[in-house]
Amino acid sequence: MDLFTRRKDSSFIYDLDLFEDTANRAYMKRLAIDEVLNFVARAASQTEFQVIQNKTPIKNDAYYHLNVRPNTDQSATDFWKDVVYKLLHDNEVLIIQDDNKDFLIAEDFHRNEYAVYPDTFDNVMVKEYQFKRTFGMDEVIYLNYSNDKLDNYITGLWSDYGKLIGRLNDIEMRNNQIRATVAVDATTGTQDQQTKKLQNFIDKVYKSFNDNSVAIVPTTRGFEYKEVSGGTGVKNLAFSETNSVKNAFIDDVASLVGVPSALIHGSNAENKENMQLFNTYCLRYILKIIRDELNAKLISPKDLMNDKMHIDSIGIDRPSIVDMAESIDKLGSSGMVTQNEVREAIGLPPRADGDQIIMTKNYTTSKGGDNNDNEN
């Protein structure tokens, strides 16, 4: 019978629980992605890009744009933080130069790929302004991260958002439905007649609810009409459970990027070793992507191949003088390298007298051929 089969779907009872699970998953996932990627971006933004000419750092226009003011609206720190975050999040980033040689991060663009000719970029959008021109590959700085696992993880986040929006739509549609129960005191032999009258009455009630903002339902003996609410409450997670879920998502994202999760959680255990792992498997790789592209686009091939000029990066991945003091002493005093070679390795400018080999007495050999390496 229509009366007793209409709106028999009771899945709306669980809508809020399912909505809460989907919302929590999308929120935690987004939080983990932002926390890990911002950690890497902040670390990379502390890098200084040196322009090396004839083995000596110089400060020219390229140095100014790379380390002081890439454009009129951003400092170098903010600029490189945005570049690295977008590189990790979108798996690629496009940097263009305007007529003033300022570096601008493209928010959106279309890449035209060719088999033989250089690729081009059009529909380039920067702060809601779309450039009308087409940029060639040799005119832009294009960085590609190529981390398919992280890209799939972020794509899964958009899938979570899609489910969340669908769940919200379902809940909104169900909340606007009228649900009610009807109790009927029907005697045997008169059920068919009672049901027909009842059906007509319910149709009138339904039409009254649709046509009027306020409707009154009369009650009669043997007939009871009662509205039913569309929700049963929201299930809440305990704080410890929520924190565990967030940490699990952070661990997933950190492993995909190459960051020891202990650094994100703020753990001091084996902090030095974790920083070395971070520098080796994450930061140095990202800085090399940037350094290679800057050398390819800002330095002429002739100067680069003749060692006349190149761009180097000095970031927190480089060891400090204090950390390398013992190794520096042994390298220099053993005569294996010159002072300038050591200084270059730790990001210091060369000295005028630093190209000569210096060997201390305890590393020399006596006239009789005895090895005095262990002498003090």
Secondary structure, DSSP 8 states (H G I E B T S, - for coil): -HHHHTT---GGGGHHHHHHHHHHHHHHHHHHHHHHHHHHHHHHTT-EEEEEETTEEE--HHHHHHHT-SBTTB-HHHHHHHHHHHHHHHSEEEEEE-TT--EEE-SEEEEE--SSS--EEEEEEETTEE--S-EEGGGSEEEE---HHHHHHHHHHHHHHHHHHHHHHHHHHHHTS--EEEEE---TT-HHHHHHHHHHHHHHHHHHHHH-SS-----BTTEEEEE--S--------HHHHHHHHHHHHHHHHHHHT--HHHHHT--TTHHHHHHHHIIIIIHHHHHHHHHHHHHHHS-HHHHHTTSEEEEEE-TTS--TTTTHHHHHHHHHBTSS-HHHHHHHTT----TTTTS--B-GGGSB-TT--B-TT--
